[in-house]
Amino acid sequence: MTHYRDIDIGTGPPDEYIEAEIQRLLAEDPAVAEQGITVVRRERALVLDGEVESTHRRDEILRRVSERFPDVPITSDIGVIRAQAPTEIEQLP
């Protein structure tokens, strides 16, 4: 799990409204348009969880969320999946 921003001990945990706003940003921002990322509240931070096709895409998602919600502690659990064509022929029985 990648820790993206330090957690400020003085602030309370993010509420469900911020969680919903981030989910909406991920789905509706034309530069992101990502519905495969979920936002989960854990203790005093929000965790972005899911898979994307490149590290660049993951970094862009984190950058956009961080810019829009600068005071919200974010942790990334976004993995990168293989998005290349298979190199072998699939043999069916």
Protein Blocks (a to p, Z undefined) as FASTA:
>chain_A
ZZfbdcdfkbccddfklmmmmmmmmmmmmklopakbccddehjbccdedddfbfklmmmm
mmmmmmmmmmbccddfbdcddfbdcfbdcddZZ
